[in-house]
Amino acid sequence: MTDHALLLVNLGSPDSPEVADVRRYLDQFLMDPYVIDLPWPLRRLLVSLILRKRPEQSAHAYASIWWPEGSPLIALSRRLQEAVQAHWHEGPVELAMRYGSLSIEAALNRLAEGGVRRVTLAPLYPQFADSTVTTVLEETRRVLRASGLELELEVLAPFYGQPEYLAALVESARPHLQQGFDHLLLSFHGLPERHLRKADPSGRHCLGGADCCRQAPPEVLARCYRAQCLRSAEGFARQMGLGEAQWSVSFQSRLGRAKWIGPYTEEHLDVLAARGVKKLLVMCPAFVTDCIETLEEIGQRGREQFRAAGGEDLQLVPCLNDHPAWAVALAQLCRTPG
């Protein structure tokens, strides 16, 4: 059977670290209404203001992590695609990005031209958020409507607490933790708090911070990003046999003046250094692929900040990337995607 394809979708990257390419990429990314959820005129105004200075700053950051073969996120995603194909015998494994090159539209057209009639769509995000999972689903459905492609679509649900995902996370991280550390920080990508409130089906849950997220009922947990992040962190810590004092959670990558979910990673690094933590390990379980938010924000700026605050060493634990255990786990998850 070769007509059941797997489509892996990651975030995307500029074509190069040149300012013009970064500006083009940021414009597409930030103008997505699921990323900045303002009416179009206000969103256009805000993004235009951001694009005055941000592309040059981001271009410098991208240049500091760029690989000879290009964007680390793209290169690592391609390696994952190849690794998963070895375990996915039902059909081809395609790769697409929500923003930038390698579009979802091009990938779907290639699959249709190859005779594929059934596609499992795999957004490569462990936790649910409108700005990640929903925008991938909506873009895929838009392409199918606009092109008239007749493809049977299945979707991999967020896998934040799935045993296969957690086991792969433990397997990939274990060698780094075995080298010894004072504290492990699990730093997840942040979201504006209003995104959580909008996604809350009860209209009451996302008002009490992390404590209420730890007690989220199933219908809320299904759409609460913060609750899912905490479940991922707790599941990982439990399987690694970590005590409560050995690890903590924070949220990174704030943008703008809105209130984002916390605690903020940039502040928490100073707190940990002040507590006497000298050797800090940082994992970023909201990402399955290393990218600018892990390699530059944590691996470079975060390390410099921690050392300036009195810490001695900050080591970034690599994301799952194309780890063999993750390739096997992802193929397994996609066979029962609901």
C-alpha positions in Angstrom: 0.0 0.0 0.0 1.6 3.3 -1.1 -1.2 5.7 -1.3 -1.2 6.9 2.3 1.2 9.8 2.6 2.5 11.6 5.7 2.9 15.4 5.5 5.2 16.8 8.2 4.7 20.5 8.8 7.1 22.8 10.7 7.1 26.5 11.3 9.5 27.7 8.6 12.5 29.9 8.1 13.8 32.8 6.0 15.6 31.7 2.8 18.8 33.3 4.1 19.9 35.5 7.0 19.9 38.5 4.7 17.7 41.4 5.9 15.4 41.3 2.9 14.7 37.6 3.3 14.2 37.9 7.0 11.8 40.9 6.4 9.8 38.9 3.9 9.5 35.9 6.2 8.6 38.0 9.3 5.9 39.8 7.3 4.2 36.6 6.3 4.6 35.1 9.8 3.4 38.2 11.8 0.5 38.9 9.4 -1.1 35.6 10.2 -4.2 36.4 12.2 -3.6 33.3 14.3 -0.2 34.8 15.4 -1.2 38.4 15.9 -5.0 38.3 16.5 -5.9 41.8 15.7 -8.2 43.1 13.0 -6.4 43.4 9.7 -5.8 47.3 9.7 -4.4 47.2 13.2 -2.4 44.1 12.5 -1.0 45.7 9.3 0.0 48.9 11.2 1.6 47.0 14.1 3.6 44.6 11.8 4.7 47.6 9.7 6.1 49.2 12.8 7.8 46.0 13.9 9.4 45.6 10.5 11.2 48.9 10.8 13.9 47.5 13.0 13.2 43.8 13.7 14.4 42.3 10.4 17.9 43.7 10.9 18.0 42.5 14.5 16.7 39.1 13.5 19.0 38.8 10.5 22.0 39.1 12.9 20.5 36.4 15.1 19.9 34.1 12.2 23.4 34.7 10.8 24.9 33.6 14.2 23.3 30.1 13.9 23.2 29.6 10.1 24.7 26.4 8.9 26.6 25.8 5.6 23.6 23.9 4.3 21.2 26.7 5.3 18.6 27.1 8.0 19.1 24.6 10.9 15.4 24.2 11.2 15.0 23.3 7.6 18.1 21.0 7.5 17.0 19.2 10.7 13.4 18.9 9.4 14.7 17.3 6.2 16.8 14.8 8.2 13.7 14.0 10.2 11.7 13.5 7.0 14.3 11.0 5.8 14.4 9.2 9.2 10.6 8.9 9.4 10.4 7.6 5.8 12.4 4.5 6.9 9.6 3.7 9.3 6.6 4.8 7.2 5.9 2.1 4.6 2.4 3.2 3.7 3.5 5.9 1.2 5.7 8.9 0.8 6.7 11.3 3.6 6.6 15.0 2.5 7.8 18.1 4.3 6.2 21.5 4.3 6.6 24.8 6.2 3.8 27.0 7.3 5.8 30.1 6.4 8.5 30.8 3.9 9.6 28.3 1.3 8.5 24.6 1.2 4.8 25.7 1.2 1.9 23.4 2.2 0.3 24.1 -1.1 3.4 22.8 -3.1 3.6 19.7 -0.9 -0.1 18.8 -1.3 0.2 19.3 -5.1 3.2 17.0 -5.2 1.4 14.3 -3.3 -1.7 14.5 -5.5 0.3 14.4 -8.6 2.0 11.2 -7.3 -1.4 9.5 -7.0 -1.8 9.9 -3.2 -5.4 9.9 -2.0 -5.0 9.8 1.8 -2.8 12.1 3.8 -2.0 12.2 7.5 -1.1 15.8 8.4 1.4 16.1 11.2 1.9 19.6 12.6 5.2 19.2 14.5 4.0 20.9 17.7 3.6 18.8 20.8 1.2 21.3 22.4 -1.9 22.9 21.0 -2.1 26.6 20.1 -4.0 28.5 17.5 -0.8 30.2 16.4 0.8 26.8 15.6 -1.7 23.9 15.1 -4.8 25.8 14.0 -3.0 27.9 11.4 -1.5 24.8 9.8 -5.0 23.1 9.7 -6.6 26.2 8.2 -3.9 26.7 5.6 -4.2 23.0 4.6 -8.0 23.3 4.3 -7.7 26.5 2.3 -5.4 24.9 -0.2 -7.7 21.9 -0.6 -10.7 24.1 -1.2 -8.9 26.4 -3.6 -7.2 23.7 -5.6 -10.1 21.2 -5.7 -7.7 18.4 -4.6 -9.6 15.3 -3.5 -7.5 14.1 -0.6 -8.7 12.2 2.5 -7.2 14.1 5.4 -6.3 12.8 8.8 -4.6 15.0 11.4 -2.1 14.2 14.1 -3.5 15.6 17.4 -1.2 17.4 19.8 1.0 14.7 21.4 2.2 16.5 24.5 1.4 13.6 26.9 1.6 10.6 24.5 3.9 7.8 25.9 5.7 7.5 22.5 6.6 11.2 22.6 7.7 11.3 26.2 9.7 8.1 25.8 11.6 9.7 22.8 12.1 12.9 24.8 13.6 11.0 27.7 15.8 8.8 25.4 17.2 11.9 23.6 17.8 13.9 26.7 19.1 11.2 29.0 22.8 11.4 27.9 22.9 15.1 28.6 21.3 14.8 32.1 23.6 12.0 33.0 26.6 14.4 32.7 25.4 16.1 35.9 23.6 19.4 36.6 22.4 21.6 39.4 19.0 22.3 37.8 17.0 21.6 34.7 14.8 24.3 33.2 12.1 23.4 30.7 11.6 26.5 28.7 8.5 26.5 26.5 7.6 29.1 23.9 5.3 31.7 25.3 1.9 32.9 24.3 -0.1 36.1 25.1 -2.5 35.2 27.9 -5.4 36.4 25.7 -4.7 33.4 23.4 -5.4 31.1 26.2 -8.6 32.8 27.2 -9.8 32.7 23.6 -9.1 29.0 23.3 -10.8 28.2 26.6 -14.2 26.5 25.9 -15.4 27.0 29.5 -14.7 30.8 29.5 -13.6 30.4 33.1 -10.5 28.3 33.3 -7.6 30.4 32.2 -7.9 32.9 34.9 -6.0 31.2 37.8 -2.5 30.7 36.4 -0.5 27.6 36.5 -2.4 26.0 39.5 -5.6 25.9 37.6 -3.9 24.6 34.5 -2.6 21.6 36.6 -6.2 20.8 37.4 -7.7 21.4 33.9 -10.7 19.1 33.1 -10.4 17.1 29.8 -12.4 19.6 27.7 -10.2 22.5 28.8 -6.9 20.5 28.6 -7.6 19.7 24.9 -7.1 23.4 24.0 -5.1 24.9 26.9 -1.5 25.4 25.8 -0.2 26.1 29.3 -1.9 23.0 30.8 -0.4 20.9 28.0 3.1 22.3 28.6 2.9 21.5 32.2 1.7 17.9 31.4 4.7 17.5 29.1 7.1 18.8 31.7 5.6 16.7 34.5 5.5 13.6 32.3 9.2 14.0 31.3 10.3 14.7 34.9 8.5 11.7 36.2 9.9 9.3 33.6 13.4 10.7 34.2 13.0 10.2 38.0 13.6 13.9 38.8 12.7 15.4 42.2 10.5 18.5 42.3 13.5 20.7 43.3 15.6 19.6 40.4 13.5 21.2 37.6 11.2 24.1 36.8 9.2 25.5 33.9 9.3 28.9 32.2 8.2 30.5 29.0 10.3 32.4 26.4 10.1 34.5 23.3 7.9 37.3 24.3 6.9 39.9 21.7 5.3 43.2 22.3 3.7 44.7 25.4 0.8 42.3 26.0 0.8 40.1 29.1 2.3 36.7 28.2 2.1 33.5 30.2 4.9 33.2 32.8 7.2 32.9 34.5 9.3 34.5 31.8 12.5 32.6 31.0 14.6 35.7 30.8 13.7 36.6 34.4 13.8 33.0 35.6 17.4 32.7 34.5 18.4 35.5 36.9 16.3 33.9 39.7 18.1 30.5 39.3 21.5 32.1 39.3 20.6 34.1 42.4 19.6 30.8 44.1 23.1 29.5 43.6 22.5 27.3 40.5 25.9 27.0 38.7 25.4 24.3 36.1 22.0 24.8 34.4 20.6 22.6 31.7 17.8 24.0 29.5 15.4 22.0 27.4 12.8 23.5 25.0 10.0 20.9 24.7 7.6 23.1 22.7 10.0 22.6 19.8 10.8 19.2 18.2 13.5 20.9 16.0 16.3 23.2 17.0 15.8 26.7 15.6 16.5 30.3 16.3 14.5 30.2 19.6 16.6 27.4 20.9 20.0 27.9 19.3 20.3 31.7 19.6 17.8 32.8 22.2 18.7 30.1 24.7 22.0 28.7 23.5 23.7 32.1 23.0 21.8 35.0 24.7 20.5 32.9 27.5 23.9 31.5 28.3 25.4 35.0 28.3 22.7 36.3 30.6 23.0 33.3 33.0 26.7 33.8 33.3 26.4 37.5 33.8 23.9 36.8 36.7 26.4 34.6 38.5 25.9 31.2 36.9 28.8 29.3 35.6 27.5 27.3 32.7 24.2 26.9 30.7 24.0 23.9 28.4 21.2 23.7 25.8 19.8 20.1 25.5 19.2 19.5 21.8 15.6 19.1 20.6 14.4 15.8 19.4 15.5 16.7 15.8 16.1 13.5 13.9 16.9 11.3 16.9 16.2 7.6 16.0 13.7 7.2 18.9 11.8 10.2 17.7 11.6 9.1 14.1 10.1 5.8 15.3 7.8 7.5 17.8 6.5 10.0 15.2 5.7 7.2 12.7 3.8 5.3 15.4 1.9 8.4 16.5 0.8 9.1 12.9 -0.6 5.6 12.4 -3.2 6.4 15.1 -3.4 10.2 14.7 -6.7 10.9 16.5 
